[in-house]
Amino acid sequence: METSTQEDFLKRCERVSEFAHRAGLTLTKMPQAFAVIVSLNGTSVEFPIVTDASDWRETTPEEAFYCAVTDAFAWCSARPGEAAFATLDAIERSEIPVIQRDLEEQMARVRALTELLGGTDVLRRLWEAAGIDPNAAASIDVR
């Protein structure tokens, strides 16, 4: 019997949530914003979630955290360098400061999550729990 996309999503959310709880993390939805708060021993990091009010009401903290984990992997994978920026046209190049600022904000969140988890190896295992290929996870530099 094949699982549905929704069933697969919920299983991945459950695996990621179990991993987080074993690591001692607490997951909560931010009351006045679309964000999940990940905390441990009084230290926390917030991950914004792109959604709408209706979907957000139905989203569990565990589902939001799964989205944050996969977004973190995507941000770490999308590290454009000067060569990539050089290929942009003039209008796109004007957005480079915004792109760099957004990337740095996201990377700061990833570094904070890495600290909460206790290191890069644990972050990579979290990505694997989310269904990300272990080889892809191993190739990521979170600095």
C-alpha contacts under 8 A as a table, 3 or more apart, distances in Angstrom:
res1	aa1	res2	aa2	distance
3	T	7	E	5.89
3	T	8	D	6.32
4	S	7	E	5.07
4	S	8	D	6.16
5	T	8	D	5.11
5	T	9	F	6.12
6	Q	9	F	5.02
6	Q	10	L	6.18
7	E	10	L	5.14
7	E	11	K	6.16
8	D	11	K	5.11
8	D	12	R	6.23
9	F	12	R	5.20
9	F	13	C	6.17
10	L	13	C	4.95
10	L	14	E	6.10
10	L	63	E	7.58
11	K	14	E	5.03
11	K	15	R	6.24
12	R	15	R	5.08
12	R	16	V	6.15
12	R	66	Y	7.49
12	R	129	A	7.03
12	R	130	A	5.41
12	R	131	G	6.77
13	C	16	V	5.20
13	C	17	S	5.96
13	C	62	E	6.00
13	C	63	E	5.47
13	C	65	F	7.75
13	C	66	Y	5.37
13	C	130	A	7.13
14	E	17	S	5.01
14	E	18	E	6.03
14	E	62	E	7.14
15	R	18	E	5.17
15	R	19	F	6.16
15	R	129	A	5.80
15	R	130	A	6.85
16	V	19	F	5.05
16	V	20	A	6.16
16	V	62	E	7.67
16	V	65	F	7.82
16	V	66	Y	6.24
16	V	126	L	6.51
16	V	129	A	5.56
16	V	130	A	5.66
17	S	20	A	5.03
17	S	21	H	6.16
17	S	62	E	5.55
17	S	65	F	7.51
17	S	66	Y	7.52
18	E	21	H	5.14
18	E	22	R	6.10
19	F	22	R	5.19
19	F	23	A	6.27
19	F	126	L	6.69
19	F	129	A	7.35
20	A	23	A	5.05
20	A	24	G	6.42
20	A	25	L	5.26
20	A	26	T	7.50
20	A	126	L	7.85
21	H	24	G	4.93
21	H	25	L	5.23
21	H	26	T	6.74
22	R	25	L	7.47
23	A	117	L	6.45
24	G	40	L	6.46
25	L	38	V	6.40
25	L	39	S	5.53
25	L	40	L	5.13
25	L	116	L	7.75
25	L	117	L	7.93
26	T	37	I	7.89
26	T	38	V	5.72
26	T	39	S	5.15
26	T	40	L	6.35
27	L	36	V	6.78
27	L	37	I	5.77
27	L	38	V	4.94
27	L	39	S	6.70
27	L	61	P	5.82
27	L	62	E	6.90
27	L	65	F	7.21
28	T	36	V	5.69
28	T	37	I	5.20
28	T	38	V	6.79
28	T	61	P	5.34
29	K	34	F	7.56
29	K	35	A	6.02
29	K	36	V	4.52
29	K	37	I	6.00
29	K	60	T	7.72
29	K	61	P	5.47
29	K	64	A	7.80
30	M	33	A	5.61
30	M	34	F	6.60
30	M	35	A	5.34
30	M	36	V	5.66
30	M	37	I	6.22
33	A	48	P	7.90
34	F	48	P	5.82
34	F	49	I	5.38
34	F	50	V	7.04
34	F	51	T	7.08
34	F	56	W	6.88
35	A	46	E	6.25
35	A	47	F	5.25
35	A	48	P	4.02
35	A	49	I	5.12
35	A	64	A	7.59
36	V	46	E	5.69
36	V	47	F	5.34
36	V	48	P	6.51
36	V	49	I	7.25
36	V	61	P	6.43
36	V	64	A	6.06
36	V	65	F	6.32
36	V	68	A	7.77
37	I	44	S	6.53
37	I	45	V	5.78
37	I	46	E	4.49
37	I	47	F	6.47
38	V	44	S	5.40
38	V	45	V	5.41
38	V	46	E	6.32
38	V	47	F	7.95
38	V	65	F	7.96
38	V	113	L	7.74
39	S	42	G	6.57
39	S	43	T	5.47
39	S	44	S	4.00
39	S	45	V	6.49
39	S	116	L	7.47
40	L	43	T	5.40
40	L	44	S	6.37
40	L	116	L	6.45
43	T	116	L	7.74
44	S	112	A	7.96
44	S	116	L	7.93
45	V	109	R	6.39
45	V	112	A	6.43
45	V	113	L	6.79
46	E	109	R	7.28
47	F	68	A	6.05
47	F	109	R	7.11
48	P	68	A	7.62
49	I	64	A	6.92
49	I	67	C	7.37
49	I	68	A	7.04
51	T	55	D	6.44
51	T	56	W	6.32
52	D	55	D	5.53
52	D	56	W	5.96
53	A	56	W	5.02
53	A	57	R	6.28
54	S	57	R	5.51
54	S	58	E	6.96
55	D	58	E	5.25
55	D	59	T	6.19
56	W	59	T	4.97
59	T	63	E	6.14
59	T	64	A	6.54
60	T	63	E	5.18
60	T	64	A	6.27
61	P	64	A	5.01
61	P	65	F	6.04
62	E	65	F	5.04
62	E	66	Y	6.24
63	E	66	Y	5.12
63	E	67	C	6.41
64	A	67	C	5.12
64	A	68	A	6.25
65	F	68	A	4.85
65	F	69	V	6.09
66	Y	69	V	5.08
66	Y	70	T	6.32
66	Y	130	A	6.89
67	C	70	T	5.28
67	C	71	D	5.98
68	A	71	D	4.99
68	A	72	A	5.97
69	V	72	A	5.08
69	V	73	F	6.45
69	V	126	L	7.80
69	V	127	W	6.75
69	V	130	A	7.41
70	T	73	F	5.09
70	T	74	A	6.29
70	T	127	W	7.17
70	T	130	A	7.14
71	D	74	A	4.96
71	D	75	W	6.15
72	A	75	W	5.17
72	A	76	C	6.17
72	A	106	Q	7.25
72	A	107	M	7.75
72	A	110	V	6.07
73	F	76	C	5.11
73	F	77	S	6.10
73	F	127	W	7.27
73	F	137	A	7.73
74	A	77	S	5.00
74	A	78	A	6.14
75	W	78	A	5.12
75	W	79	R	7.09
75	W	103	L	6.91
75	W	106	Q	6.78
75	W	107	M	7.15
76	C	79	R	6.26
76	C	107	M	7.02
76	C	140	I	6.53
76	C	141	D	7.05
76	C	142	V	6.30
77	S	140	I	6.61
79	R	103	L	7.85
80	P	83	A	7.75
80	P	84	A	5.67
80	P	85	F	6.98
81	G	84	A	5.40
81	G	85	F	6.40
82	E	85	F	4.98
82	E	86	A	6.01
83	A	86	A	5.12
83	A	87	T	6.86
84	A	87	T	5.54
84	A	88	L	7.33
85	F	88	L	5.54
85	F	93	R	6.89
85	F	96	I	7.40
86	A	93	R	7.97
88	L	91	I	7.90
88	L	92	E	5.57
88	L	93	R	5.67
89	D	92	E	5.33
89	D	93	R	6.02
90	A	93	R	5.02
90	A	94	S	6.42
91	I	94	S	5.35
91	I	95	E	7.26
92	E	95	E	5.43
92	E	96	I	7.15
93	R	96	I	5.26
94	S	97	P	7.27
95	E	98	V	5.33
95	E	99	I	6.24
96	I	99	I	4.97
96	I	100	Q	6.00
97	P	100	Q	5.10
97	P	101	R	6.05
98	V	101	R	5.06
98	V	102	D	6.07
99	I	102	D	5.19
99	I	103	L	6.05
100	Q	103	L	5.05
100	Q	104	E	6.08
101	R	104	E	5.16
101	R	105	E	6.19
102	D	105	E	5.14
102	D	106	Q	6.20
103	L	106	Q	5.15
103	L	107	M	6.01
104	E	107	M	4.98
104	E	108	A	6.02
105	E	108	A	5.16
105	E	109	R	6.51
106	Q	109	R	5.12
106	Q	110	V	6.35
107	M	110	V	4.88
107	M	111	R	6.08
107	M	142	V	7.23
107	M	143	R	7.72
108	A	111	R	5.09
108	A	112	A	6.16
109	R	112	A	5.04
109	R	113	L	6.16
110	V	113	L	5.06
110	V	114	T	6.07
110	V	142	V	7.06
111	R	114	T	4.92
111	R	115	E	6.26
111	R	142	V	6.61
111	R	143	R	7.07
112	A	115	E	5.09
112	A	116	L	6.28
113	L	116	L	4.99
113	L	117	L	6.13
113	L	123	L	7.83
114	T	117	L	5.13
114	T	118	G	6.14
114	T	119	G	5.20
114	T	120	T	5.85
114	T	122	V	7.55
114	T	123	L	5.83
115	E	118	G	5.07
115	E	119	G	5.77
116	L	119	G	7.82
117	L	122	V	6.16
117	L	123	L	6.61
118	G	122	V	6.56
119	G	122	V	5.57
119	G	123	L	6.52
120	T	123	L	4.96
120	T	124	R	6.16
120	T	142	V	7.37
121	D	124	R	5.10
121	D	125	R	6.35
122	V	125	R	5.02
122	V	126	L	6.21
123	L	126	L	4.95
123	L	127	W	6.30
124	R	127	W	5.04
124	R	128	E	6.28
124	R	134	P	7.59
124	R	137	A	5.48
124	R	138	A	6.51
125	R	128	E	4.93
125	R	129	A	6.20
125	R	134	P	7.95
126	L	129	A	4.97
126	L	130	A	6.37
127	W	130	A	4.96
127	W	131	G	6.61
127	W	132	I	5.46
127	W	134	P	7.88
127	W	137	A	6.52
128	E	131	G	5.06
128	E	132	I	4.81
128	E	133	D	6.21
128	E	134	P	5.72
128	E	137	A	7.06
129	A	132	I	7.24
132	I	136	A	7.09
132	I	137	A	6.63
133	D	136	A	5.26
133	D	137	A	6.21
134	P	137	A	4.97
134	P	138	A	6.00
135	N	138	A	5.07
135	N	139	S	6.31
136	A	139	S	5.25
136	A	140	I	6.88
137	A	140	I	5.64
